[in-house]
Amino acid sequence: MTSDVLKSGGDKLILRGLMFHGYHGVKQEEKKLGQKFLIDVDAWMDLRTPGQSDNMSDTISYTDIYRIVKHIVEGPSQNLLESVAQLIATTTLKNHEQISAVRVVVGKPHVAVPGPLDYLGVEIIRYRTTDMPV
């Protein structure tokens, strides 16, 4: 982890199991019919001030991040899950300066593979200091 994340003491906002219908994928059927996507987001930021103040204005609303994810997953089609995850991460960092790093997991639970599974997907971590040049 970078020094930005360490400065926050590992504090983070956590969003788990977000589900949306989107039209991402390389195959024509995926783009036409769409499918369910599962999203997890961790957003690292210093939560000491809101922890002491108990004031919503000192933190970021979970619903703000939820709306970013919803907008991207339900928005224009991307070929790769990597692109979906990248858009979520960079938009979150761009819209919320307090966030020093973001982890995004994008999963596809309904894939054509010969065997049982929860989902297949990608996980990325993006840091403000290295991935959001000034």
ABEGO torsion letter per residue (X at the ends): XBAAAAAAGGBBBBBBGBBBBBABEABAAAAAAEBBBBBBBBBBBBAAAAAAAGBAAABBBAAAAAAAAAAAAABBBBABAAAAAAAAAAAAAAABAABABBBBBBBBABBBBBEBBABBBBBBBBBAAAABBX
